[in-house]
Amino acid sequence: MSANRVNLRQFNPGFLMIKDNLSVLRILAILEGVSYLLLFGLSMPLKYIWKITEPNMVIGMAHGVLFLAYCLWVLIVGLQKKWSTRNILLAGFASLVPFGTFVADAKIFKPARAEA
């Protein structure tokens, strides 16, 4: 056995630590928002102006998966934290508006983190 061998059971990089479902939701909100902007700001013009369809398939699939995960996590966290129906609906609606998930993170998710 080599002395330089890394024990993966003890390997714990801090940036991979996710404390709870609210942390997962905040990460999903940022990723979903970025994928939305990439989809409409980059891949749609490539597809419809320059007829380059390949990036749209990849970014579209990633956005779809992130969108569904975000919506599911809004429900999970909303029920877990006993948010009002209004906050759950606003957080869900935020995924339909450009920059909406960034606003939801700042106005709904970050204050919820401070309360916990």
Backbone as numpy.savetxt, mean C-alpha at the origin, in Angstrom:
# Nx Ny Nz CAx CAy CAz Cx Cy Cz
31.69 -26.14 10.15 30.85 -24.95 10.15 31.73 -23.70 10.15
31.37 -22.78 9.29 32.13 -21.55 9.17 31.68 -20.55 10.23
32.63 -19.80 10.76 32.32 -18.79 11.77 31.58 -17.59 11.16
31.70 -17.42 9.83 31.07 -16.29 9.15 29.64 -16.59 8.71
29.16 -17.74 8.99 27.81 -18.14 8.58 26.76 -17.34 9.34
25.75 -16.86 8.63 24.68 -16.07 9.24 23.55 -17.00 9.66
23.15 -16.90 10.90 22.02 -17.67 11.39 20.74 -16.92 11.01
19.99 -17.45 10.07 18.81 -16.74 9.57 17.72 -16.59 10.62
17.71 -17.44 11.62 16.71 -17.31 12.68 16.96 -16.07 13.54
18.20 -15.62 13.60 18.55 -14.45 14.38 18.70 -13.21 13.52
18.64 -13.36 12.21 18.79 -12.23 11.30 17.50 -11.41 11.33
17.61 -10.15 11.76 16.42 -9.34 11.97 16.68 -7.92 11.52
16.64 -7.64 10.21 16.84 -6.26 9.77 15.68 -5.38 10.19
15.99 -4.23 10.76 14.96 -3.36 11.32 13.96 -2.84 10.31
14.39 -2.61 9.06 13.46 -2.06 8.08 12.40 -3.06 7.64
12.57 -4.33 7.97 11.55 -5.32 7.62 10.57 -5.59 8.75
10.75 -4.93 9.87 9.88 -5.15 11.01 8.55 -4.45 10.80
7.50 -5.20 10.83 6.15 -4.65 10.71 5.44 -4.98 12.01
5.05 -3.94 12.73 4.55 -4.11 14.09 3.13 -4.68 14.14
2.25 -4.17 13.27 0.85 -4.59 13.35 0.16 -4.33 12.01
-1.13 -4.59 11.96 -1.90 -4.43 10.73 -1.97 -2.97 10.26
-1.93 -2.03 11.17 -1.94 -0.62 10.78 -0.65 -0.27 10.03
0.47 -0.83 10.47 1.73 -0.61 9.75 1.66 -1.20 8.35
1.07 -2.37 8.23 0.90 -3.00 6.91 0.02 -2.11 6.04
-1.06 -1.58 6.61 -1.96 -0.71 5.86 -1.25 0.54 5.37
-0.42 1.14 6.22 0.30 2.36 5.82 1.27 2.07 4.68
1.94 0.93 4.73 2.85 0.53 3.65 2.06 0.28 2.37
0.94 -0.44 2.49 0.10 -0.71 1.32 -0.45 0.58 0.72
-0.79 1.55 1.56 -1.31 2.83 1.06 -0.28 3.53 0.20
0.96 3.55 0.65 2.02 4.21 -0.11 2.27 3.44 -1.41
2.40 2.12 -1.33 2.65 1.31 -2.53 1.50 1.41 -3.53
0.27 1.39 -3.04 -0.88 1.49 -3.93 -0.92 2.85 -4.60
-0.62 3.90 -3.85 -0.59 5.24 -4.41 0.48 5.40 -5.48
1.65 4.85 -5.22 2.73 4.92 -6.21 2.36 4.13 -7.45
1.78 2.94 -7.26 1.39 2.13 -8.43 0.31 2.82 -9.25
-0.61 3.52 -8.58 -1.66 4.27 -9.28 -1.03 5.37 -10.15
-0.09 6.10 -9.57 0.56 7.17 -10.31 1.40 6.61 -11.47
2.08 5.49 -11.25 2.83 4.87 -12.34 1.91 4.38 -13.46
0.77 3.82 -13.06 -0.17 3.31 -14.05 -0.70 4.43 -14.94
-1.18 5.50 -14.32 -1.79 6.57 -15.11 -0.79 7.59 -15.63
0.35 7.75 -14.96 1.32 8.73 -15.40 2.38 8.21 -16.35
2.63 6.89 -16.31 3.69 6.33 -17.14 3.16 5.30 -18.14
2.52 4.24 -17.62 2.18 3.14 -18.53 1.00 3.44 -19.45
0.03 4.23 -19.01 -1.08 4.58 -19.91 -0.62 5.43 -21.08
0.19 6.48 -20.85 0.71 7.22 -22.02 1.55 6.33 -22.95
2.36 5.45 -22.35 3.14 4.55 -23.20 2.23 3.67 -24.07
1.14 3.21 -23.48 0.23 2.32 -24.20 -0.56 3.07 -25.28
-1.14 4.19 -24.93 -2.08 4.85 -25.86 -1.44 5.87 -26.77
-0.30 6.40 -26.41 0.36 7.37 -27.29 1.40 6.68 -28.17
2.25 5.85 -27.54 3.34 5.24 -28.28 3.11 3.76 -28.58
1.95 3.21 -28.22 1.59 1.82 -28.52 2.55 0.79 -27.92
3.11 1.12 -26.76 3.98 0.19 -26.04 3.15 -0.39 -24.90
2.72 -1.64 -25.04 1.75 -2.20 -24.09 2.36 -2.99 -22.93
3.59 -3.42 -23.06 4.18 -4.31 -22.06 4.22 -3.71 -20.65
4.67 -2.45 -20.46 4.69 -1.91 -19.10 3.30 -1.84 -18.47
2.28 -1.62 -19.28 0.92 -1.53 -18.76 0.47 -2.86 -18.15
0.88 -3.97 -18.76 0.49 -5.27 -18.22 1.12 -5.51 -16.86
2.39 -5.18 -16.73 3.11 -5.42 -15.47 2.62 -4.46 -14.38
2.61 -3.18 -14.70 2.19 -2.18 -13.70 0.71 -2.34 -13.37
-0.10 -2.67 -14.37 -1.53 -2.89 -14.13 -1.79 -4.05 -13.20
-1.06 -5.15 -13.38 -1.22 -6.31 -12.49 -0.78 -5.97 -11.07
0.37 -5.29 -10.95 0.86 -4.91 -9.62 -0.14 -3.98 -8.94
-0.66 -3.01 -9.69 -1.63 -2.08 -9.12 -2.90 -2.82 -8.69
-3.36 -3.75 -9.49 -4.57 -4.51 -9.14 -4.40 -5.29 -7.85
-3.27 -5.95 -7.70 -3.00 -6.72 -6.48 -2.90 -5.78 -5.28
-2.18 -4.68 -5.44 -2.03 -3.72 -4.34 -3.37 -3.07 -3.98
-4.20 -2.78 -4.98 -5.52 -2.18 -4.74 -6.38 -3.13 -3.90
-6.43 -4.40 -4.29 -7.24 -5.37 -3.54 -6.70 -5.56 -2.12
-5.37 -5.64 -1.99 -4.78 -5.79 -0.66 -5.08 -4.57 0.21
-4.97 -3.38 -0.37 -5.27 -2.15 0.37 -6.72 -2.15 0.85
-7.66 -2.46 -0.03 -9.08 -2.46 0.35 -9.35 -3.49 1.44
-8.75 -4.66 1.33 -8.92 -5.69 2.36 -8.35 -5.21 3.69
-7.16 -4.61 3.65 -6.54 -4.14 4.90 -7.29 -2.97 5.52
-7.91 -2.13 4.70 -8.75 -1.06 5.26 -9.87 -1.68 6.09
-10.51 -2.71 5.56 -11.58 -3.38 6.31 -11.05 -4.05 7.57
-9.93 -4.76 7.43 -9.35 -5.46 8.59 -9.01 -4.47 9.70
-8.27 -3.42 9.36 -7.83 -2.46 10.37 -9.02 -1.66 10.89
-9.92 -1.28 10.00 -11.10 -0.52 10.42 -11.93 -1.27 11.45
-12.13 -2.56 11.23 -12.89 -3.36 12.19 -12.08 -3.62 13.46
-10.79 -3.87 13.28 -9.92 -4.15 14.43 -9.81 -2.93 15.35
-9.68 -1.75 14.77 -9.51 -0.52 15.55 -10.84 0.17 15.87
-11.93 -0.44 15.42 -13.27 0.09 15.66 -13.43 1.51 15.13
-12.96 1.72 13.87 -13.12 3.01 13.22 -14.58 3.23 12.89
-14.95 4.47 12.72 -16.32 4.80 12.29 -16.50 4.34 10.85
-17.74 4.12 10.47 -18.04 3.75 9.09 -17.55 4.82 8.13
-17.65 6.06 8.55 -17.19 7.18 7.72 -15.70 7.06 7.41
-14.87 6.77 8.42 -13.43 6.64 8.20 -13.10 5.45 7.30
-13.80 4.34 7.48 -13.57 3.17 6.64 -13.92 3.50 5.19
-15.06 4.16 4.98 -15.46 4.51 3.61 -14.51 5.55 2.99
-14.08 6.53 3.78 -13.13 7.53 3.27 -11.80 6.88 2.90
-11.32 5.98 3.73 -10.06 5.29 3.43 -10.21 4.43 2.18
-11.35 3.78 2.02 -11.59 3.00 0.81 -11.71 3.87 -0.42
-12.42 4.98 -0.29 -12.58 5.91 -1.42 -11.25 6.52 -1.83
-10.35 6.66 -0.89 -9.04 7.26 -1.18 -8.28 6.47 -2.24
-8.55 5.18 -2.34 -7.84 4.37 -3.33 -8.31 4.64 -4.76
-9.41 5.35 -4.90 -9.97 5.65 -6.24 -9.53 7.00 -6.78
-8.90 7.80 -5.93 -8.53 9.17 -6.29 -7.00 9.27 -6.36
-6.45 9.89 -7.40 -5.00 10.07 -7.42 -4.52 10.83 -6.17
-3.46 10.39 -5.58 -2.89 10.92 -4.34 -3.78 10.67 -3.12
-4.89 9.97 -3.30 -5.82 9.75 -2.20 -5.26 8.92 -1.07
-4.49 7.89 -1.40 -3.94 7.05 -0.33 -2.88 7.78 0.47
-2.19 8.75 -0.16 -1.22 9.56 0.58 -1.94 10.46 1.59
-3.07 11.01 1.16 -3.87 11.85 2.06 -4.47 11.00 3.18
-4.97 9.81 2.83 -5.52 8.91 3.85 -4.46 8.53 4.88
-3.25 8.31 4.41 -2.16 7.98 5.34 -1.93 9.12 6.32
-1.91 10.34 5.80 -1.64 11.51 6.66 -2.82 11.86 7.57
-4.04 11.73 7.06 -5.22 12.21 7.81 -5.92 11.13 8.64
-5.78 9.85 8.25 -6.50 8.79 8.96 -5.53 7.83 9.65
-4.56 7.31 8.89 -3.72 6.24 9.41 -2.67 6.73 10.40
-2.05 7.87 10.12 -1.03 8.40 11.03 -1.64 8.80 12.38
-2.78 9.51 12.39 -3.41 9.80 13.70 -3.83 8.53 14.45
-4.24 7.51 13.70 -4.61 6.24 14.35 -3.40 5.60 15.01
-2.23 5.77 14.39 -0.99 5.25 14.97 -0.68 5.99 16.28
-0.91 7.30 16.30 -0.62 8.09 17.50 -1.56 7.71 18.65
-2.79 7.32 18.32 -3.75 6.93 19.36 -3.40 5.60 19.99
-2.76 4.72 19.23 -2.47 3.36 19.72 -1.43 3.33 20.78
